[in-house]
């Protein structure tokens, strides 16, 4: 997705999600919050890797759907 708003805000969002996942995985590896990522990363090992491209490819279509349903960006 080449949307400048997406490009500008996605990396900090990704980093925040990755850090939260890493901390949770380290301190509470069986925490139910990690299950939320299993739709993007099908195994717990994949959740620990938190691949940038796979996360981006999962989030980008959701932004398009939100835009098509009348949601606008705050930027």
PyMOL Python script that loads the backbone (N, CA, C, O; Angstrom):
from pymol import cmd

cmd.read_pdbstr("""\
ATOM      1  N   UNK A   1       0.859  -1.177   0.000  1.00  0.00           N
ATOM      2  CA  UNK A   1       0.000   0.000   0.000  1.00  0.00           C
ATOM      3  C   UNK A   1       0.899   1.231   0.000  1.00  0.00           C
ATOM      4  O   UNK A   1       1.781   1.352   0.850  1.00  0.00           O
ATOM      5  N   UNK A   2       0.685   2.143  -0.942  1.00  0.00           N
ATOM      6  CA  UNK A   2       1.546   3.310  -1.090  1.00  0.00           C
ATOM      7  C   UNK A   2       0.971   4.562  -0.456  1.00  0.00           C
ATOM      8  O   UNK A   2       1.514   5.651  -0.646  1.00  0.00           O
ATOM      9  N   UNK A   3      -0.101   4.436   0.284  1.00  0.00           N
ATOM     10  CA  UNK A   3      -0.716   5.575   0.953  1.00  0.00           C
ATOM     11  C   UNK A   3       0.296   6.214   1.900  1.00  0.00           C
ATOM     12  O   UNK A   3       0.829   5.534   2.777  1.00  0.00           O
ATOM     13  N   UNK A   4       0.575   7.533   1.736  1.00  0.00           N
ATOM     14  CA  UNK A   4       1.571   8.177   2.603  1.00  0.00           C
ATOM     15  C   UNK A   4       1.219   8.112   4.088  1.00  0.00           C
ATOM     16  O   UNK A   4       2.109   7.986   4.929  1.00  0.00           O
ATOM     17  N   UNK A   5      -0.060   8.197   4.415  1.00  0.00           N
ATOM     18  CA  UNK A   5      -0.454   8.104   5.825  1.00  0.00           C
ATOM     19  C   UNK A   5      -0.150   6.717   6.360  1.00  0.00           C
ATOM     20  O   UNK A   5       0.322   6.568   7.487  1.00  0.00           O
ATOM     21  N   UNK A   6      -0.419   5.706   5.552  1.00  0.00           N
ATOM     22  CA  UNK A   6      -0.115   4.338   5.958  1.00  0.00           C
ATOM     23  C   UNK A   6       1.386   4.190   6.181  1.00  0.00           C
ATOM     24  O   UNK A   6       1.819   3.647   7.197  1.00  0.00           O
ATOM     25  N   UNK A   7       2.166   4.670   5.238  1.00  0.00           N
ATOM     26  CA  UNK A   7       3.620   4.565   5.346  1.00  0.00           C
ATOM     27  C   UNK A   7       4.149   5.318   6.559  1.00  0.00           C
ATOM     28  O   UNK A   7       5.054   4.833   7.237  1.00  0.00           O
ATOM     29  N   UNK A   8       3.607   6.476   6.837  1.00  0.00           N
ATOM     30  CA  UNK A   8       4.094   7.291   7.948  1.00  0.00           C
ATOM     31  C   UNK A   8       3.733   6.770   9.321  1.00  0.00           C
ATOM     32  O   UNK A   8       4.491   6.954  10.274  1.00  0.00           O
ATOM     33  N   UNK A   9       2.596   6.128   9.436  1.00  0.00           N
ATOM     34  CA  UNK A   9       2.134   5.684  10.748  1.00  0.00           C
ATOM     35  C   UNK A   9       2.291   4.187  10.990  1.00  0.00           C
ATOM     36  O   UNK A   9       2.226   3.731  12.132  1.00  0.00           O
ATOM     37  N   UNK A  10       2.495   3.427   9.929  1.00  0.00           N
ATOM     38  CA  UNK A  10       2.524   1.986  10.112  1.00  0.00           C
ATOM     39  C   UNK A  10       3.760   1.499  10.865  1.00  0.00           C
ATOM     40  O   UNK A  10       3.645   0.646  11.745  1.00  0.00           O
ATOM     41  N   UNK A  11       4.940   2.025  10.533  1.00  0.00           N
ATOM     42  CA  UNK A  11       6.158   1.538  11.185  1.00  0.00           C
ATOM     43  C   UNK A  11       6.120   1.712  12.702  1.00  0.00           C
ATOM     44  O   UNK A  11       6.454   0.768  13.417  1.00  0.00           O
ATOM     45  N   UNK A  12       5.727   2.885  13.229  1.00  0.00           N
ATOM     46  CA  UNK A  12       5.619   2.983  14.695  1.00  0.00           C
ATOM     47  C   UNK A  12       4.567   2.029  15.272  1.00  0.00           C
ATOM     48  O   UNK A  12       4.759   1.479  16.356  1.00  0.00           O
ATOM     49  N   UNK A  13       3.461   1.833  14.553  1.00  0.00           N
ATOM     50  CA  UNK A  13       2.422   0.899  15.003  1.00  0.00           C
ATOM     51  C   UNK A  13       2.969  -0.524  15.028  1.00  0.00           C
ATOM     52  O   UNK A  13       2.757  -1.263  15.989  1.00  0.00           O
ATOM     53  N   UNK A  14       3.674  -0.900  13.965  1.00  0.00           N
ATOM     54  CA  UNK A  14       4.284  -2.227  13.893  1.00  0.00           C
ATOM     55  C   UNK A  14       5.267  -2.430  15.046  1.00  0.00           C
ATOM     56  O   UNK A  14       5.242  -3.460  15.719  1.00  0.00           O
ATOM     57  N   UNK A  15       6.125  -1.446  15.265  1.00  0.00           N
ATOM     58  CA  UNK A  15       7.121  -1.561  16.341  1.00  0.00           C
ATOM     59  C   UNK A  15       6.466  -1.712  17.704  1.00  0.00           C
ATOM     60  O   UNK A  15       6.937  -2.487  18.536  1.00  0.00           O
ATOM     61  N   UNK A  16       5.395  -0.985  17.936  1.00  0.00           N
ATOM     62  CA  UNK A  16       4.665  -1.090  19.202  1.00  0.00           C
ATOM     63  C   UNK A  16       4.064  -2.487  19.368  1.00  0.00           C
ATOM     64  O   UNK A  16       4.167  -3.090  20.436  1.00  0.00           O
ATOM     65  N   UNK A  17       3.439  -2.995  18.311  1.00  0.00           N
ATOM     66  CA  UNK A  17       2.843  -4.327  18.357  1.00  0.00           C
ATOM     67  C   UNK A  17       3.912  -5.394  18.570  1.00  0.00           C
ATOM     68  O   UNK A  17       3.725  -6.323  19.356  1.00  0.00           O
ATOM     69  N   UNK A  18       5.028  -5.256  17.868  1.00  0.00           N
ATOM     70  CA  UNK A  18       6.115  -6.228  17.981  1.00  0.00           C
ATOM     71  C   UNK A  18       6.689  -6.231  19.400  1.00  0.00           C
ATOM     72  O   UNK A  18       6.908  -7.294  19.981  1.00  0.00           O
ATOM     73  N   UNK A  19       6.930  -5.048  19.952  1.00  0.00           N
ATOM     74  CA  UNK A  19       7.467  -4.949  21.307  1.00  0.00           C
ATOM     75  C   UNK A  19       6.505  -5.560  22.320  1.00  0.00           C
ATOM     76  O   UNK A  19       6.925  -6.298  23.211  1.00  0.00           O
ATOM     77  N   UNK A  20       5.231  -5.258  22.188  1.00  0.00           N
ATOM     78  CA  UNK A  20       4.232  -5.823  23.103  1.00  0.00           C
ATOM     79  C   UNK A  20       4.210  -7.342  23.012  1.00  0.00           C
ATOM     80  O   UNK A  20       4.121  -8.033  24.026  1.00  0.00           O
ATOM     81  N   UNK A  21       4.292  -7.849  21.803  1.00  0.00           N
ATOM     82  CA  UNK A  21       4.287  -9.297  21.595  1.00  0.00           C
ATOM     83  C   UNK A  21       5.548  -9.932  22.194  1.00  0.00           C
ATOM     84  O   UNK A  21       5.466 -10.986  22.824  1.00  0.00           O
ATOM     85  N   UNK A  22       6.696  -9.308  22.005  1.00  0.00           N
ATOM     86  CA  UNK A  22       7.948  -9.826  22.548  1.00  0.00           C
ATOM     87  C   UNK A  22       7.934  -9.849  24.069  1.00  0.00           C
ATOM     88  O   UNK A  22       8.340 -10.835  24.683  1.00  0.00           O
ATOM     89  N   UNK A  23       7.470  -8.773  24.671  1.00  0.00           N
ATOM     90  CA  UNK A  23       7.423  -8.698  26.136  1.00  0.00           C
ATOM     91  C   UNK A  23       6.459  -9.740  26.686  1.00  0.00           C
ATOM     92  O   UNK A  23       6.779 -10.453  27.637  1.00  0.00           O
ATOM     93  N   UNK A  24       5.280  -9.821  26.082  1.00  0.00           N
ATOM     94  CA  UNK A  24       4.290 -10.799  26.540  1.00  0.00           C
ATOM     95  C   UNK A  24       4.812 -12.216  26.357  1.00  0.00           C
ATOM     96  O   UNK A  24       4.664 -13.049  27.251  1.00  0.00           O
ATOM     97  N   UNK A  25       5.420 -12.498  25.213  1.00  0.00           N
ATOM     98  CA  UNK A  25       5.965 -13.833  24.951  1.00  0.00           C
ATOM     99  C   UNK A  25       7.033 -14.215  25.964  1.00  0.00           C
ATOM    100  O   UNK A  25       7.109 -15.364  26.398  1.00  0.00           O
ATOM    101  N   UNK A  26       7.848 -13.249  26.333  1.00  0.00           N
ATOM    102  CA  UNK A  26       8.939 -13.517  27.271  1.00  0.00           C
ATOM    103  C   UNK A  26       8.432 -13.761  28.692  1.00  0.00           C
ATOM    104  O   UNK A  26       8.870 -14.695  29.364  1.00  0.00           O
ATOM    105  N   UNK A  27       7.516 -12.920  29.140  1.00  0.00           N
ATOM    106  CA  UNK A  27       7.060 -12.980  30.531  1.00  0.00           C
ATOM    107  C   UNK A  27       5.868 -13.922  30.753  1.00  0.00           C
ATOM    108  O   UNK A  27       5.739 -14.530  31.815  1.00  0.00           O
ATOM    109  N   UNK A  28       5.010 -14.033  29.749  1.00  0.00           N
ATOM    110  CA  UNK A  28       3.815 -14.873  29.881  1.00  0.00           C
ATOM    111  C   UNK A  28       3.543 -15.588  28.555  1.00  0.00           C
ATOM    112  O   UNK A  28       2.595 -15.234  27.854  1.00  0.00           O
ATOM    113  N   UNK A  29       4.355 -16.584  28.200  1.00  0.00           N
ATOM    114  CA  UNK A  29       4.244 -17.208  26.882  1.00  0.00           C
ATOM    115  C   UNK A  29       2.895 -17.880  26.595  1.00  0.00           C
ATOM    116  O   UNK A  29       2.588 -18.160  25.436  1.00  0.00           O
ATOM    117  N   UNK A  30       2.100 -18.140  27.612  1.00  0.00           N
ATOM    118  CA  UNK A  30       0.788 -18.764  27.384  1.00  0.00           C
ATOM    119  C   UNK A  30      -0.354 -17.754  27.503  1.00  0.00           C
ATOM    120  O   UNK A  30      -1.521 -18.139  27.579  1.00  0.00           O
ATOM    121  N   UNK A  31      -0.021 -16.468  27.521  1.00  0.00           N
ATOM    122  CA  UNK A  31      -1.022 -15.421  27.647  1.00  0.00           C
ATOM    123  C   UNK A  31      -1.975 -15.451  26.455  1.00  0.00           C
ATOM    124  O   UNK A  31      -1.543 -15.604  25.313  1.00  0.00           O
ATOM    125  N   UNK A  32      -3.270 -15.303  26.724  1.00  0.00           N
ATOM    126  CA  UNK A  32      -4.293 -15.347  25.679  1.00  0.00           C
ATOM    127  C   UNK A  32      -4.157 -14.200  24.670  1.00  0.00           C
ATOM    128  O   UNK A  32      -4.642 -14.308  23.544  1.00  0.00           O
ATOM    129  N   UNK A  33      -3.506 -13.112  25.064  1.00  0.00           N
ATOM    130  CA  UNK A  33      -3.335 -11.997  24.132  1.00  0.00           C
ATOM    131  C   UNK A  33      -2.547 -12.418  22.892  1.00  0.00           C
ATOM    132  O   UNK A  33      -2.761 -11.881  21.805  1.00  0.00           O
ATOM    133  N   UNK A  34      -1.646 -13.367  23.054  1.00  0.00           N
ATOM    134  CA  UNK A  34      -0.857 -13.832  21.912  1.00  0.00           C
ATOM    135  C   UNK A  34      -1.704 -14.572  20.890  1.00  0.00           C
ATOM    136  O   UNK A  34      -1.326 -14.662  19.722  1.00  0.00           O
ATOM    137  N   UNK A  35      -2.837 -15.099  21.310  1.00  0.00           N
ATOM    138  CA  UNK A  35      -3.733 -15.795  20.382  1.00  0.00           C
ATOM    139  C   UNK A  35      -4.288 -14.862  19.317  1.00  0.00           C
ATOM    140  O   UNK A  35      -4.638 -15.305  18.224  1.00  0.00           O
ATOM    141  N   UNK A  36      -4.370 -13.578  19.627  1.00  0.00           N
ATOM    142  CA  UNK A  36      -4.880 -12.605  18.663  1.00  0.00           C
ATOM    143  C   UNK A  36      -4.003 -12.543  17.415  1.00  0.00           C
ATOM    144  O   UNK A  36      -4.487 -12.201  16.337  1.00  0.00           O
ATOM    145  N   UNK A  37      -2.740 -12.865  17.548  1.00  0.00           N
ATOM    146  CA  UNK A  37      -1.813 -12.802  16.421  1.00  0.00           C
ATOM    147  C   UNK A  37      -1.802 -14.085  15.601  1.00  0.00           C
ATOM    148  O   UNK A  37      -1.172 -14.127  14.544  1.00  0.00           O
ATOM    149  N   UNK A  38      -2.480 -15.125  16.057  1.00  0.00           N
ATOM    150  CA  UNK A  38      -2.463 -16.397  15.344  1.00  0.00           C
ATOM    151  C   UNK A  38      -3.203 -16.340  14.012  1.00  0.00           C
ATOM    152  O   UNK A  38      -3.023 -17.227  13.179  1.00  0.00           O
ATOM    153  N   UNK A  39      -4.026 -15.325  13.792  1.00  0.00           N
ATOM    154  CA  UNK A  39      -4.661 -15.174  12.475  1.00  0.00           C
ATOM    155  C   UNK A  39      -3.656 -14.635  11.455  1.00  0.00           C
ATOM    156  O   UNK A  39      -3.820 -14.836  10.252  1.00  0.00           O
ATOM    157  N   UNK A  40      -2.631 -13.961  11.932  1.00  0.00           N
ATOM    158  CA  UNK A  40      -1.579 -13.428  11.061  1.00  0.00           C
ATOM    159  C   UNK A  40      -0.408 -14.394  10.999  1.00  0.00           C
ATOM    160  O   UNK A  40       0.110 -14.693   9.923  1.00  0.00           O
ATOM    161  N   UNK A  41      -0.003 -14.872  12.148  1.00  0.00           N
ATOM    162  CA  UNK A  41       1.122 -15.800  12.271  1.00  0.00           C
ATOM    163  C   UNK A  41       0.560 -17.124  12.778  1.00  0.00           C
ATOM    164  O   UNK A  41       0.205 -17.226  13.952  1.00  0.00           O
ATOM    165  N   UNK A  42       0.473 -18.138  11.923  1.00  0.00           N
ATOM    166  CA  UNK A  42      -0.261 -19.354  12.271  1.00  0.00           C
ATOM    167  C   UNK A  42       0.332 -20.226  13.376  1.00  0.00           C
ATOM    168  O   UNK A  42      -0.358 -21.106  13.891  1.00  0.00           O
ATOM    169  N   UNK A  43       1.576 -20.007  13.749  1.00  0.00           N
ATOM    170  CA  UNK A  43       2.167 -20.787  14.834  1.00  0.00           C
ATOM    171  C   UNK A  43       2.756 -19.855  15.880  1.00  0.00           C
ATOM    172  O   UNK A  43       3.044 -18.692  15.594  1.00  0.00           O
ATOM    173  N   UNK A  44       2.927 -20.352  17.057  1.00  0.00           N
ATOM    174  CA  UNK A  44       3.526 -19.531  18.118  1.00  0.00           C
ATOM    175  C   UNK A  44       4.959 -19.142  17.773  1.00  0.00           C
ATOM    176  O   UNK A  44       5.402 -18.050  18.129  1.00  0.00           O
ATOM    177  N   UNK A  45       5.690 -20.015  17.087  1.00  0.00           N
ATOM    178  CA  UNK A  45       7.048 -19.665  16.674  1.00  0.00           C
ATOM    179  C   UNK A  45       7.021 -18.491  15.702  1.00  0.00           C
ATOM    180  O   UNK A  45       7.871 -17.604  15.775  1.00  0.00           O
ATOM    181  N   UNK A  46       6.050 -18.483  14.796  1.00  0.00           N
ATOM    182  CA  UNK A  46       5.929 -17.382  13.841  1.00  0.00           C
ATOM    183  C   UNK A  46       5.566 -16.084  14.551  1.00  0.00           C
ATOM    184  O   UNK A  46       5.996 -15.009  14.133  1.00  0.00           O
ATOM    185  N   UNK A  47       4.780 -16.171  15.617  1.00  0.00           N
ATOM    186  CA  UNK A  47       4.430 -14.982  16.391  1.00  0.00           C
ATOM    187  C   UNK A  47       5.694 -14.373  16.981  1.00  0.00           C
ATOM    188  O   UNK A  47       5.830 -13.150  17.032  1.00  0.00           O
ATOM    189  N   UNK A  48       6.608 -15.209  17.421  1.00  0.00           N
ATOM    190  CA  UNK A  48       7.852 -14.708  18.014  1.00  0.00           C
ATOM    191  C   UNK A  48       8.720 -13.994  16.972  1.00  0.00           C
ATOM    192  O   UNK A  48       9.458 -13.070  17.313  1.00  0.00           O
ATOM    193  N   UNK A  49       8.637 -14.417  15.707  1.00  0.00           N
ATOM    194  CA  UNK A  49       9.423 -13.769  14.643  1.00  0.00           C
ATOM    195  C   UNK A  49       8.826 -12.420  14.242  1.00  0.00           C
ATOM    196  O   UNK A  49       9.566 -11.498  13.898  1.00  0.00           O
ATOM    197  N   UNK A  50       7.514 -12.295  14.280  1.00  0.00           N
ATOM    198  CA  UNK A  50       6.774 -11.061  13.993  1.00  0.00           C
ATOM    199  C   UNK A  50       7.267 -10.392  12.706  1.00  0.00           C
ATOM    200  O   UNK A  50       7.763  -9.266  12.729  1.00  0.00           O
ATOM    201  N   UNK A  51       7.122 -11.098  11.598  1.00  0.00           N
ATOM    202  CA  UNK A  51       7.590 -10.641  10.298  1.00  0.00           C
ATOM    203  C   UNK A  51       6.841  -9.381   9.839  1.00  0.00           C
ATOM    204  O   UNK A  51       5.611  -9.348   9.827  1.00  0.00           O
ATOM    205  N   UNK A  52       7.598  -8.360   9.468  1.00  0.00           N
ATOM    206  CA  UNK A  52       7.053  -7.066   9.074  1.00  0.00           C
ATOM    207  C   UNK A  52       6.097  -7.185   7.885  1.00  0.00           C
ATOM    208  O   UNK A  52       4.970  -6.692   7.943  1.00  0.00           O
ATOM    209  N   UNK A  53       6.540  -7.833   6.815  1.00  0.00           N
ATOM    210  CA  UNK A  53       5.723  -7.918   5.596  1.00  0.00           C
ATOM    211  C   UNK A  53       4.401  -8.623   5.818  1.00  0.00           C
ATOM    212  O   UNK A  53       3.370  -8.195   5.298  1.00  0.00           O
ATOM    213  N   UNK A  54       4.421  -9.683   6.572  1.00  0.00           N
ATOM    214  CA  UNK A  54       3.192 -10.432   6.834  1.00  0.00           C
ATOM    215  C   UNK A  54       2.225  -9.584   7.664  1.00  0.00           C
ATOM    216  O   UNK A  54       1.021  -9.594   7.411  1.00  0.00           O
ATOM    217  N   UNK A  55       2.741  -8.859   8.644  1.00  0.00           N
ATOM    218  CA  UNK A  55       1.882  -8.001   9.467  1.00  0.00           C
ATOM    219  C   UNK A  55       1.289  -6.880   8.615  1.00  0.00           C
ATOM    220  O   UNK A  55       0.094  -6.597   8.699  1.00  0.00           O
ATOM    221  N   UNK A  56       2.131  -6.243   7.790  1.00  0.00           N
ATOM    222  CA  UNK A  56       1.664  -5.163   6.911  1.00  0.00           C
ATOM    223  C   UNK A  56       0.599  -5.675   5.950  1.00  0.00           C
ATOM    224  O   UNK A  56      -0.425  -5.023   5.747  1.00  0.00           O
ATOM    225  N   UNK A  57       0.840  -6.838   5.360  1.00  0.00           N
ATOM    226  CA  UNK A  57      -0.112  -7.388   4.390  1.00  0.00           C
ATOM    227  C   UNK A  57      -1.441  -7.780   5.032  1.00  0.00           C
ATOM    228  O   UNK A  57      -2.446  -7.909   4.333  1.00  0.00           O
ATOM    229  N   UNK A  58      -1.460  -7.967   6.336  1.00  0.00           N
ATOM    230  CA  UNK A  58      -2.707  -8.280   7.046  1.00  0.00           C
ATOM    231  C   UNK A  58      -3.462  -7.021   7.445  1.00  0.00           C
ATOM    232  O   UNK A  58      -4.692  -7.018   7.475  1.00  0.00           O
ATOM    233  N   UNK A  59      -2.737  -5.959   7.748  1.00  0.00           N
ATOM    234  CA  UNK A  59      -3.360  -4.714   8.212  1.00  0.00           C
ATOM    235  C   UNK A  59      -3.836  -3.842   7.052  1.00  0.00           C
ATOM    236  O   UNK A  59      -4.902  -3.233   7.144  1.00  0.00           O
ATOM    237  N   UNK A  60      -3.071  -3.769   5.963  1.00  0.00           N
ATOM    238  CA  UNK A  60      -3.399  -2.877   4.846  1.00  0.00           C
ATOM    239  C   UNK A  60      -4.818  -3.075   4.308  1.00  0.00           C
ATOM    240  O   UNK A  60      -5.522  -2.084   4.111  1.00  0.00           O
ATOM    241  N   UNK A  61      -5.268  -4.301   4.063  1.00  0.00           N
ATOM    242  CA  UNK A  61      -6.646  -4.462   3.561  1.00  0.00           C
ATOM    243  C   UNK A  61      -7.712  -3.994   4.558  1.00  0.00           C
ATOM    244  O   UNK A  61      -8.787  -3.547   4.160  1.00  0.00           O
ATOM    245  N   UNK A  62      -7.410  -4.099   5.837  1.00  0.00           N
ATOM    246  CA  UNK A  62      -8.367  -3.631   6.841  1.00  0.00           C
ATOM    247  C   UNK A  62      -8.552  -2.117   6.757  1.00  0.00           C
ATOM    248  O   UNK A  62      -9.650  -1.611   6.987  1.00  0.00           O
ATOM    249  N   UNK A  63      -7.482  -1.395   6.428  1.00  0.00           N
ATOM    250  CA  UNK A  63      -7.590   0.057   6.263  1.00  0.00           C
ATOM    251  C   UNK A  63      -8.419   0.413   5.042  1.00  0.00           C
ATOM    252  O   UNK A  63      -9.181   1.380   5.066  1.00  0.00           O
ATOM    253  N   UNK A  64      -8.276  -0.357   3.983  1.00  0.00           N
ATOM    254  CA  UNK A  64      -9.086  -0.136   2.776  1.00  0.00           C
ATOM    255  C   UNK A  64     -10.558  -0.390   3.088  1.00  0.00           C
ATOM    256  O   UNK A  64     -11.422   0.395   2.696  1.00  0.00           O
ATOM    257  N   UNK A  65     -10.839  -1.461   3.777  1.00  0.00           N
ATOM    258  CA  UNK A  65     -12.216  -1.784   4.152  1.00  0.00           C
ATOM    259  C   UNK A  65     -12.804  -0.687   5.029  1.00  0.00           C
ATOM    260  O   UNK A  65     -13.949  -0.278   4.834  1.00  0.00           O
ATOM    261  N   UNK A  66     -12.024  -0.213   5.992  1.00  0.00           N
ATOM    262  CA  UNK A  66     -12.494   0.867   6.870  1.00  0.00           C
ATOM    263  C   UNK A  66     -12.807   2.116   6.049  1.00  0.00           C
ATOM    264  O   UNK A  66     -13.834   2.759   6.264  1.00  0.00           O
ATOM    265  N   UNK A  67     -11.923   2.462   5.109  1.00  0.00           N
ATOM    266  CA  UNK A  67     -12.160   3.627   4.251  1.00  0.00           C
ATOM    267  C   UNK A  67     -13.417   3.462   3.412  1.00  0.00           C
ATOM    268  O   UNK A  67     -14.186   4.407   3.242  1.00  0.00           O
ATOM    269  N   UNK A  68     -13.623   2.260   2.888  1.00  0.00           N
ATOM    270  CA  UNK A  68     -14.814   1.990   2.083  1.00  0.00           C
ATOM    271  C   UNK A  68     -16.098   2.057   2.904  1.00  0.00           C
ATOM    272  O   UNK A  68     -17.182   2.249   2.353  1.00  0.00           O
ATOM    273  N   UNK A  69     -15.977   1.902   4.197  1.00  0.00           N
ATOM    274  CA  UNK A  69     -17.147   1.967   5.080  1.00  0.00           C
ATOM    275  C   UNK A  69     -17.314   3.332   5.738  1.00  0.00           C
ATOM    276  O   UNK A  69     -18.092   3.484   6.680  1.00  0.00           O
ATOM    277  N   UNK A  70     -16.584   4.313   5.241  1.00  0.00           N
ATOM    278  CA  UNK A  70     -16.809   5.678   5.698  1.00  0.00           C
ATOM    279  C   UNK A  70     -15.876   6.184   6.779  1.00  0.00           C
ATOM    280  O   UNK A  70     -15.995   7.335   7.198  1.00  0.00           O
ATOM    281  N   UNK A  71     -14.963   5.370   7.236  1.00  0.00           N
ATOM    282  CA  UNK A  71     -14.021   5.841   8.240  1.00  0.00           C
ATOM    283  C   UNK A  71     -12.935   6.647   7.565  1.00  0.00           C
ATOM    284  O   UNK A  71     -12.429   6.257   6.512  1.00  0.00           O
ATOM    285  N   UNK A  72     -12.577   7.754   8.154  1.00  0.00           N
ATOM    286  CA  UNK A  72     -11.500   8.578   7.591  1.00  0.00           C
ATOM    287  C   UNK A  72     -10.318   8.564   8.547  1.00  0.00           C
ATOM    288  O   UNK A  72     -10.438   8.195   9.715  1.00  0.00           O
ATOM    289  N   UNK A  73      -9.189   8.971   8.022  1.00  0.00           N
ATOM    290  CA  UNK A  73      -7.986   8.998   8.867  1.00  0.00           C
ATOM    291  C   UNK A  73      -8.008  10.239   9.733  1.00  0.00           C
ATOM    292  O   UNK A  73      -8.706  11.208   9.437  1.00  0.00           O
ATOM    293  N   UNK A  74      -7.250  10.200  10.787  1.00  0.00           N
ATOM    294  CA  UNK A  74      -7.164  11.342  11.694  1.00  0.00           C
ATOM    295  C   UNK A  74      -6.049  12.298  11.287  1.00  0.00           C
ATOM    296  O   UNK A  74      -5.927  13.389  11.845  1.00  0.00           O
ATOM    297  N   UNK A  75      -5.242  11.894  10.323  1.00  0.00           N
ATOM    298  CA  UNK A  75      -4.075  12.669   9.913  1.00  0.00           C
ATOM    299  C   UNK A  75      -4.387  13.808   9.092  1.00  0.00           C
ATOM    300  O   UNK A  75      -3.485  14.540   8.683  1.00  0.00           O
TER     301      UNK A  75
END
""", "prot")
cmd.dss("prot")
cmd.show_as("cartoon", "prot")
cmd.util.cbc("prot")
cmd.orient("prot")
